[in-house]
Amino acid sequence: MPTLLRFAFFCATAVAIVYGIMWSLVVFVEPRERDVIVRIPSERVNPTVQ
């Protein structure tokens, strides 16, 4: 039984670390806004029918 408890404690610790990293990314990292320009070739917008 101690091995099972040790494994459960290790899994809970790993999950807590990952959760803490995700939480800190959400709280402390601000995304930058920027304009995105995507050029679409005219052949794709107005395809020629053959």
Secondary structure in CASP SS format (residue, H / E / C, confidence):
PFRMAT SS
TARGET T0000
AUTHOR 0000-0000-0000
METHOD secondary structure of the structure
MODEL  1
M C 1.00
P H 1.00
T H 1.00
L H 1.00
L H 1.00
R H 1.00
F H 1.00
A H 1.00
F H 1.00
F H 1.00
C H 1.00
A H 1.00
T H 1.00
A H 1.00
V H 1.00
A H 1.00
I H 1.00
V H 1.00
Y H 1.00
G H 1.00
I H 1.00
M H 1.00
W H 1.00
S H 1.00
L H 1.00
V H 1.00
V H 1.00
F H 1.00
V C 1.00
E C 1.00
P C 1.00
R C 1.00
E C 1.00
R C 1.00
D C 1.00
V C 1.00
I C 1.00
V C 1.00
R C 1.00
I C 1.00
P C 1.00
S H 1.00
E H 1.00
R H 1.00
V H 1.00
N C 1.00
P C 1.00
T C 1.00
V C 1.00
Q C 1.00
END
